[in-house]
Amino acid sequence: MKSPSTMDPEAPAPPGTPPDRKEKPGGGGGGRQGRKKLPWRMTLSLAYQSLGVVYGDLSTSPLYVYKAAFADDIQHSETNEEILGVLSFVFWTLTLLPLLKYVCVVLRADDNGEGGTFALYSLLCRHARATLLPPGRAAAGDEDGGDGAVAKKYLETNGNAAAAATLGGRGGGAAASVRRMLERHKVLQRVLLVLALVGTCMVIGDGVLTPAISVFSAVSGLELSMEKGHHKYVELPLACFILVCLFALQHYGTHRVGFLFAPIVIAWLLCISMIGVYNIVIWEPHVYRALSPYYMYKFLKKTQRGGWMSLGGILLCVTGSEAMFADLGHFNQLSIQIAFTCMVYPSLILAYMGQAAYLSKHHILEGDYRIGFYVSVPEQIRWPVLAIAILAAVVGSQAVITGTFSMIKQCTALGCFPRVKIVHTSSKVHGQIYIPEINWILMILCLGATIGFRDTKHLGNASGLAVITVMLVTTCLMSLVIVLCWHKSIFLALGFIVFFGTIEALYFSASLIKFREGAWAPIALSFFFMLVMCIWHYGTIKKYEFDLQNKVSINWLLSLSPNLGIVRVRGIGLIHTEIDSGIPAIFSHFVTNLPAFHQVLIFMCIKDVSVPHVSPEERFLVGRIGPKEYRIYRCVVRYGYHDVHMDDQEFEKDLVCSVAEFIRSSGGGASAGAASKANGVWHGEEHDKVDEERMSVVASGSMRMLEEDDAMAGGTIAIGSSRARSGEIQSPSPSPSPVPVQLGVKKRVRFVLPATSLRPNAGVQEELKDLTDAREAGMAFILGHSYVKAKNGSSFLRRLVINFGYDFLRRNSRGPNYAVTVPHASTLEVGMIYYV
């Protein structure tokens, strides 16, 4: 896989841009579409595609909303006050939450084109130093060339210098006050992180419950098409079979069947809207009167506590709304807005009005099916509608599962979830991924929920609580975005959270009251995943703190050589470390037990920063450790949480080329630490500071490295310097030997300098030749294998979390993601116990 291309300079308005500073609709806000106004043909094409990816779940909600609302709490009477009141609630809920909140406000708070709970969190962390993520994975760096510089550069290249200027704590008024409060109080930072994790866990829970309720509701139409009692023996096995097939096909990727998704959803929306119009015309043309808020008042006045509890079922009409924000990176704002306002919203309103019109004239329904979608479908077309409903339910489930994968990937990249295998199923759309472990866990949990509950009532109660919790979290985070990122009045933010928070709190209370009737399921799922995330986060933080406390100075490394007689062997030694300064404890442990390391040593630190993408020009941060003659370098490799990591060969070449470019660009000046050496002694802290100052961003691609096979014939080898062309540097070849050499093939390496560059001086040429010689000898990977244990005297809870919880997760998760597939033949693992 290749590294994703850099973001288009004309990408959408980046984070931190208030809505009034962005381009007007038409400019879009999608991650990979242009910031400037897109052609209408392209925008309409994106809107068409979004119907199949974003709105599958939301469009299937008419299958179960009325049935869930009239489950036990209220009864359908001949006065029709109940059915008209439910319709009024459905209409205003769809209008206020998906249309007003998400389409008009939340979609504008994209994180460089990406959406979702964690995207909002990373956006806030870049505007206030309030992150509690593992260091090196946080958003806001302080130093030039650090992660903060990446974020600022990212904003500037996306056309928003004003937003870039606000990073690092600048800004006044309410924004500055809120920022200082967040940065000063650790408790508030923990609350912010917990909010993001709770929202993420509920999204995962929704990924379990939504496929179950969607598919089960779709196949429940068999009850009206089969003999009485027989449907019970078909519905559950058929729903489980469809779910197994759905999860089994995930590894093919959505792009292989994506062209089928939009037509299915469009067919479904046209079907339910036409059925709705038919029912309105035939049964009750005056049903539109229920759109008045007065009917909500009459409904609550008559039903009282039962009506309040039924809000947990009415809430399901907005399930899937979060997908509009979570899947924002695949489209642009305008395309999602067009698809919802012109197709999805009117179709859903017509469908709900049609069902209410039919039910207002049918008060006595036979069978256990009671009030549901299929009773309002004319019997002549019930089977075709059933088939389309099942397909639409599968499409809706697919979108939720894919969104769950994306959320897990973000959490993993930011150090809040154990490492898992991530498979990119599309070479064109990097957001389409497949995670095998999560896929099978979701399948098992989804089958368990379907078999355990066996009805839409309990599944609806469970799904409703997950949906409304995510919305509440989004509202809380969004109110902070209004102040910190958009620099609006704090009263506007309070008005936002009070208005939408009150509505969502009402639904949340109605869902939570049904804890024993299914609402416990998302709470249990979220508690489990939250426990996993917290344990992994805590263990990762403690491990990183141990690395920082036990790192050794450059002075120790330089004074070690004469005492131990360290031997330098040919080749490049690539040492992975979690810290980006100093010498990691794992290397000191290695070199004191085996006093030898390679002629070129590179300390590599992989940092996942809280921006969606890092351009290749900003990928590598390279510096020197110690004097030039030691040939020791540090390289920080930075990836965004939506970047695709490069494969091993491409990564190795880019890494070596970035070091070579650093050597060339640094010229023949004094060594990095010359200023910190006095009387032959290196002062560790002082040199660390100088070393940090000498770290520089190196754009890959300015120097090219060519590797070719050099045939050795007749026992002689051509001298490299005689073959070197102008603008090329290659390693010196050994002198011809009179002794016959066995014929073979040797890899030859040379660097091609940029055409406009000056010829480097002798010192730079010598250093580059040493690098090419080391590259020809091969690259060895020295990996740390740490065992984290609680130190003596720790509390029982810490011993339980570290020795059992974190250790279990570490042993059952994937190895560290080094952005390189390490070949086993050239890998050396160094084991060490961390007592934290």
N, C-alpha and C positions, 0 to 999 in steps of 0.2 A: 504494500500500500504506500502511496505517496502522501507526502504532507499536504494538507489542504492549502489551497491557494490563499494568498492574502486577501483581506476584505477589499472590496471595491471602494475607491475613494469617494464614490457617490452613493455609498451605502446610506441606510436610513439615519434619521437623526439619532445620535447616540444618547446614552443615558445621561440624566441630569438636565436634559433640555426640556424646559417647560413647554406645554402644548402650544402656547402662543408664539414660541420662537421657532417651532418646527415648520417645515413646509406644510402647506395646506393639503388636505386629503387629495390624493393623486400622486403625491410624492412617496407615499407608502412609508412603511416602517420596517419592512422585512429585512432579515439579516443579509441576504445576498442580492436583493434587488436594489436598484439605484435609489439614491436619495432624491434625485430629480424626478420630475413627473414621468411616470412610465406610460408607454403607449396604451391606449384603452384596450387594444386587442390582447396585450400581455396581461393587463390587470384582470380582464374578464377570464382569461385562461387560468390565472391563478385562483380566481374566485371559484371557477368550475372545479379545479383540483381540490380546493379546500373542502368542498362538500363531501368528498369521499374520505378525507383524512381527519377533519376536525369535527364534523357535525353528525357523524354516525350515531354516537351515543345520545346526543340531545334529541335527534329526530325520532328515536324509538321510544321516547318517554310516554307518548300516548298509549302505549301497550299496557301500562300498569298504573298510571296516576290515579284514575277514578277508582279502580279496584282497590288500591292501597288506601285511598282516602275514606272509602265506605266500608273498610274491613270490619270493624267492630264498634267504632266510636260513635258513628252517626248512622241514621237510617234514612233511606230514600222514601219520602212521604208524598202524598198527592198534592200538597201545597207547592211543591217544587222549590221551596225556599233553600233546601239543602243543596240540590244539584246546581241551582243558579248561584248560590253563594260560593260553592267550590269553583265554578267557572270564573266568577269574579276574582277570587283569590289567584287562580291560575293565570289569568290575563295580567293582573297587576304585578304578580311575581315575575313573570316572563318580561314584562316591560321595564321594571325597575332594576332587576339584577343583571340578566344577560345584556339587555339593550342599553340601559342607561349607565350601569356601573362598568361593565366590561367593554362594550363596544365604544362607548363615548369617553371613558376615563382610563381604565386599567391598561388597555392596549397601548396607550401612549407611554407607559412606563417600562418600555422594553430595555433590556440590558444589551445594547449593541445588536438589536434585532432578535435577541433570545428572550423567552418569557418563562414563567413558572415561579414557584415559591422561592427556590434557591437563587434564581436569577435576581429577584427583588432583594434578597439578603446580600448577595455579592455587590449589587448596585449601591446599597446603603453603606456597606463596609468601605467602598471606595470614596465615599463622601464624608465618612467619619471613621476614625480609627477605633472601631468598636468590635473588631473581629476577635473571636476566641478560637478560630480554626488553628490547626497546627501551624506553627511558624514556617514560612516558606511556601505555605499554601494560602496565605491570607491575601487580602486584596490590596491593601494600601501600604506600599513601601514608602520609606522615608528618604532613602538615598537616591542620588542621581544614578541612573542606570539600573535601579532596582525595580520592583514590581510597580511601585507608584509611577515611575517613569514610563513603564509599559502601558499602564492605564492612560496616562496623559497623552502619550504618543498615539495610542489607539483612538482616543477621542479627537485629537487634532487631525489625524489622517481621515477621520470620518466626518470632518467638516464642522466640528463644534469646539472651537477654542474657548468659548465661554464656559462650557462644562468642564473642560480640562483645567481651567484656572481655579475652579472651586475645589479641586482635589487638594488634599494636604491641609485642610482646615481653613481655607480662606472663605470669606463671605461674612456678611453681617446680619444684624437683626435677629429674627426668630431662629433662622437656620444656625447661626453661630451659637446661640444659647442652647438649642437642642443638641448640637454637635458636642459642645463642651460637657454637657450633662452626661451624654452617652460615653464620652471618653473618660470621664472622671469616675463613674460608678461601675464597678465590675458586675454588680447585681443586674443592672440594666443590660449590660452586654450579654449576660447569661440568659436573661429573659428573651432577648432578641434571637439568640441562637436556638433556644428551646422552641420559640414560635416557628422558626424556619424548619426545625426538625419535626415538630408536630404536624405542620402542614405537609411535609414530605411523607411522613408515615401514613397520614390519612390518604394521600394520593396512592400509596402502595396498597392500602386497604381497599380503596375504590377499584384498583386494578384486580382485586380478588372478587369483589361483590358485583361489580357492574356486568361482567360476562355472565355471571350466574343468573341475575335477575333478568337481563335482556333476553338471553336464550330461553330461559324457563318461561318467561311471559310470552315469547313468540310461539313456542310449541303448545302453550296452554289452549290455543284455539282449537286443538283436537277435541276438546271436551264437547264443543257444539257440532262437531262433524262425525262423531262416533257414537255408538250405542252407549247408553247410560252405564257408568261404572267401568267400562273397558278402557277409557282414556288413562286411568291411573296406572295401568300396566305398560303404557306406551310413553307417556310424557317424560317420566324420570329417566328411563334408559336412553330415550332419544336425545334429551338435553345433555346427558353425560357424554354420549357418543359425539355430539356436535362439539362440545367443549374440548374433548380429547383431540379431535381432529384440528380444532382451532389452534391449540397450543403446539401440536405436533408439526404444524406447517409454519411455525414462526421462524425457523432457521432459514427458510427460503427468502425471507425479507419481503417487506410490503411492496417494494418496487416491482416485483415480478407479477403481482396480481393487482397492482395499484390502479391500472387502467380500468378495472372492473368496478372499483369502489364508487366513484362518482356517479356512473349511470345507475347503480343500485340505489344509492341514497336519493338521487333525483326521482327515480321511478317510485320509490316509497313516499317521498314528499308529495308528488303529484297524486299518488293513489289516495293518501289520507286526506288531502285537501279536497279532492273531487268527491270523496265519500262524505266529507263534512258539508260541502255545499249541497249535495243531494239530500242529506238529512235535514239541513236547515230549511230548504225549500219544501220538502215533503211534510215534515213533522211540526216545526215551530219556527216560522220566519221572524218572530219577534224576540228570539233568544238574545239578540244583540243588546237588549236592555240590561242584561246581567253584567255588561262591561262597566256599569256604574259602580263606584265604590260603595254606594248605599247598600247594595246587596251583600257586601261583606259584613256590614254592621248588622243587617237583619239576620244573617247566618249565625254570627257569634251570639247575638241576643237570644236566639231560639235554642241553639245547641249548647251554649255555654262551655262547660269543661270538655264535653265530647267534641265540640267543634275545634277547641284549642288543640286537643290531642290529635285530631285528624290533620292538622297542619303538617305533621310528620310525613303523611302520604302525599299531600299537595306539594310539598317541597320537591318531590321527585321530578316535577316538571322542568326543573333547571339542572338536573344531573347532566354532566357533560359540558357545562358552561365553562369550567376551568380549562377545558381543552382549547378554547379559543386563545387563551393566553399562553398556555404551555406549549402549543404547537406554532407559536408565532414565528419561530425561526425559519420555518419552511416556506412562508409566504410573506406578504406585506400587510400592513394594517388595512389599507383600502380594500384589498381583495377579501379579507375576512369580514370586513364591515358590509361590503356589497352582498356577499353570500348570505349573511345573516338577515339583513334588513329586507332584501328583495326576494329571498326564497324561503329560508328556514322559518323566520318569525311569522310571516303571514300564513304559511302552510300549517304551522303548529296551532295558531289561533283558530283557523278554520276547522282543524281536526277536533280541537276541544269543544268548540261551539257546536259542531255537528253531533258529537257524542251527547252533549247536554241537551240538544234539541230532541234527539231520539229518546233519551231517558226521561225527558219531561212528559212524554206521552206513553211511557211504558213503566208502570210502577210495580207490577208483579212479574218477576222473571223466574222462569222455571230452572231447576237444577241448582247445583252448588256454585256454578260459575258466577252467579250474581251479577254485579255491575262490572263490566269489563269492556275492552275495546271491540272484541269480535261480535258482541251482541248487536252492535250498531252497524255491522257490515252486512249488506244484502246477501242473502243465502246463495244466490247464483254465482257470486264472485268470491265466496269465502275461501275456497281452496287456493286460487291464485294469490289472493292477499296473504294467506298463511305462508306461502312459499316466499313471497317478497319480504314478509316480516322476518322470517328466519334469516334470509340473506342480509337484511339490514341490521339485524341484531349481531350477526357475525362481524359485519363491518364496524359497527359501533364498539364491539368488544376489542377488535383489532387496534383501534385508535387508542383506547385506554391502556392496553398492554404495552404498546409502543411508547406511550407517554411515561409509563412506569419504568421502562428500560432507560429512557433518557434521564429520568430523575435519579435513578440509581447510579448512572454514570457520573452525573454532576456531584453526587455525594461522595463517590469513590475518589474522584479527581481532587476534591477538597478535603480528603482525609477524614470523612465522617461515616464511612461505611467500609467493611472489609473488602479487600481487593477481589474482584471477580473477573472472569474471562469476558471480554467484550469483543464481539464479532461484528465487523462492519459489513452489512449486507448489500450496500450500494456503493459503487465507485464514484457516483456523481453527487449523491446527497449524503453527506457524512453524518447527518442526524439519524439516519435509519440504521439502527443497531439491533443486535440480538445478544442476550446474555443467557447462556444455557442454564446455569444454576438457578437464577431468578425465575426463568421460564417454567422450569419443572416444579419449583416451590409454589409458584402462583397456581399452576394446574392442580396440584394436590390440594391446596387450600380452597380453590374454587370448587372442585368436586366435593370436598368435605362440606362446604357451605350449601351446595345444591342438594346433596343427599340428606344433610342434617336438618335443613329447614323445610324443604319440599313444598313451599308455597310462597307466593309473592308478598304476603303480608309480612312475614319475618324478614325476608330478603330486602323488602322495601324499607323497613325500619332500620336495618343495618346500613344499607346504602345511603339513606337519607342523612344519617348522622355523619358519615364520612364526608359527604358532599358539603354540608353546611359548615363543618369544621374548617375545611380548606378555604371556604369563602370568608369565614371570620378571620382567619390568619392573613389572607390577602388584604382584607380591609384594614387590619392593624398595620401591616407593613406599608400599605399604600398611603396611609395618612402620614407616615414618616417620610415617604418619598416626596409628597407634596411640599413638605417644609424643607427637607435637607437638599433635595435634588432640583426641585422646581422653584425653590425660594419664594413660595407663596405665603400668604398670611397664615399664621397659626390658627386663626379662627376658621379659615377655609378648611384646614385639615381636621379641626374639631367638628365642624359641620359635616364633613364627609363621614367620619367615623361614627358620629351620633346618628345620622340619618340611616346609613346602610347597616351600621352595627346594631341598631335597634331592631330593624327588620330581621336581620339574620339571627340575633339573640332570641327573638320570638320563635323562629323556626327551630333553633337549637334546643330551646327548652322543651318544645313539643316532641322533638326526637329523643332527647335524653330521658324523658319520663317513661319511654318504652324500653328501658334498659333490659328488663327481663323478657321482653318479647322480640328480641333480635338485635337491639341496639348495642348489646354487650359485645357483639362480634367485632365491629371496627375498633372499639376501645381495646379489646384483647389483642387484636392484630397490631394496633399502633403501639401498645405497651411492649409487645415483643420486639418489634423493629426498633422502637425507641431505646429499649434496653441494649440491643445489639449496637446501635449507633453510639450511645453514651459510653459503653464499655470500650469500644474501639477508639473513640475520640480520647477518652481519658488515658488509655494505655499508650496511644500514639504521642500525646502531649508529654507524658512522663518519660517515654523513651527519648524524645527529642531533648528534653531538659537534661537528661543524663549525658547525651552527646555534647551538649553545650558546656556542661560543668566539667567534663572529663577530656575535652579536647586539649591538645598539647600545642605549645607555641612553636614557631619556626626555629627559635633558638635551640629548642630541644632536638629537633631534627638535624640541624647543622652541627651541633656538638656531638651527635651520636656517631658520626662516621669514624673519627679517629679512635674512639673508644672500643667500638665493636668490629672495626674492619669491614665495613659494609661493602659488598660486591655489587657492581652494576652489570646487569646482563643485557644482551641485545633485545630490542623489541620495545613495544609501548605497553605500559602497565596502566590499565584504566580502573580506577578505584571509585566505586560508587559510595557517596556519603550523603547523609540527610542534612548536613550543615554546610553553609556556604562561606565559612571563614575558619581559619585554623586547621589543624591536623586532627582528623577523627581518631577517637580512642581505638577503633578497630584496627587502624593502620599501625599505631604504636604497639598494640598487642602483637601484631603480625611481625613487625620488623625486629622487635626485641627477642622473638623466638626464632626467627629465620632472617639473619642479617644480610639480606640481598633483595634488591628490587631493580626494575628495568631502567635502561639508559634514558628513557623518556617516561615521565610519570605524570598522569593527568588525574586530578581529583575532580570527579564529575558529580554534580548535584542536579537532580531533576526537580524542577519546581512547577507545580500546577497552580497558576495564578488565576484570580477570580475575574478574568475577562473571557468571553467566549472563544476568541481566537488571538493568537500571537503570530504576527507576520514573520516569514522566514528571515527578514532583515533584522528583526528584534529577537530572534530565537536564542542566539548564543552570546553569553557574556563571559569573556575570557580574561584571565590575568596571570601573572607570574608569581611563583612562590620562591623566595630566596634569590641568590645570584643567578645570572644567566647561565653560568657553566654547570649548574645543577640540573638544568633541563626539567624543571618541575613546574607544572601549570595547574591552574584551576579553571574549570569550565562549568558555568551554570547554564543549564538548558531549560528554557521556559516554554510551557504549553498552556493554552487556554483550556477551559473545562469542556469545550466542544471540539478541540483539535484532535486529529487522527495522528497517532504516534507513527513515526517512520519505521520502516523495516530495518534489519540489522545492517545490511550492506550500505544502503543509502545513508543511514545514520553515521556509520563509521567514517565514510568519506567526508560527509559534511563536518563532522567533529574535527577530523585531522585538518581539513581545509580551513576551518575557523581558527585553529591554533596557528597554522601557517600564515594566515592573513594577519593575525595578531603580531606574530614575529616580524613580518614585513612592515606593518604600519607603525610598530614601536620604534623602528629604526635602530640605529647603533648607539643610542644614548646609554646612559648609566643604567645599571640594573634597577629592578623595581625597588629593591630595598637598600640602595646605597645610602640614602639619607638616614637610615635607622641603624647603621652599623658604626660602632664607635669602639676603637681599640680592639678590633677583632671579635667583638661580642654583639650578637643580635638581640635586641630587646623585643620580646615577643609581642607585647601589647602595642608598642609603637610600630612594629613592622606590620602587625595585623591591620592597623589603621592605614598605613601606606599601601598595603596590599589591596585593601578595599578601594582606595582612591585610584589605583592603577587598573582596576577591573574596567573593561570597556566593551561596549556592544560591537560585535563583529558580524558583518553581513556575510552570510554564506553565499557562495557563487562568484565572489570577486576574483578568487584564485581557483583554478581548476587543477585537480589531481588526476593524472593519467596513470593507469596501471596496465602493464602489458607483460606477456611472457617473453623472456629472453632465453633463447635456445643456446645451450653451451655445447659447442662442437669443437672437436679436435683438441680438447683439453685446454683451450684458451678462452678468455672472456675479454670482450672489448672494454677498454677503459671508458668510464662514464664521461669524463670531461671532454674527451675527443669527440663524442657523439652529441653532446649537449648543444642544442640550437639556441639562438639568441632568445631571451625571454623565458628560458626554461632552466630549472635547477633540479638536479638529480643526485643521488647518492654516489660517492666514489666507489668504484669497483675495485676488487682486490687485484693485485698485480698478477700477470699471467704466470702460471705455475708450469714448470717443465714436467712435472709429474702428471701423467694422464689422469684426467678427471672423468668419472663416470658420466655419461651423457644424461642430461635431465633438463628440466625446465625450471627456471627461476623467475619469480615475479620481480619486475622492475617498476619503480615508482619515480615519477617526476612531476614537478609543479610547473604549471604554465602561468606566468605572471600576466596581469592585465596589459593590454597593448599600450596604454597611455602611461604606465607607471615607469618611474626611473629605475635604473638597475641598482639593486641593493648593494650596500657596502660589504666588505669582506666578513665582518662579524655576523651580519644577518645571513649571508650565504652559507657560512659554516653552520649556523644553527639550523637553517632549513635543510642542509644536507644531512645533519644528524637526525632530523625528523624523518626524512625519506628513508634513511638507512634503517631506522627503527620500524618504520611502516613495512619495509620489505621483510624484516625479520618476523613480523606478525604482531598481533595485539592480544594481550592476555587480560582477562577480566577478573579482578579481585573483588569478591562480593562478601559483605559481612553477613553472618548468620547469627543474629542475636537472640538470646533467650532472656526474657524479661521476668524477673522475680521480685517479689516484695522483700525489702530489706528487713533485717531482724528488728523487732520492736514495733512493727507496723500493726495497725489496728486490724481487727478481724475482718471488717468490711473491705479494707484495702487488699488484704491477703486473698480474700474471696474473689475480688474483681480481677486482680492482676494474675495470681497463680492459677486460677481456674477459668474465669471468664475470658480474659484477654488471651491467655495461652491457648485455650480451646479455639477461639476465633482465628488466631494466628496460624495454628497448625492445620486448620481446615479452609483457609483462604488461599488465594493465588499468591505466588511470589511477588516481590516488589516489581512495579512496572517501570522498568528502566528505559523505556522507549527504545529498547534494543533487545532482540531475541538472542540471548547469550548462547553461543555454541558451547556445548558441554566439554569438548576436547580442549578448549583453552580457558577453562574456568577454574579459579581457585577460591574456595570458600573458607573464610576465617570465622570460627565460632567464638562467641564471647557471651558471658552472662552479665546482664545489666541488673543491678540491684537498685530498685527505685523506691 
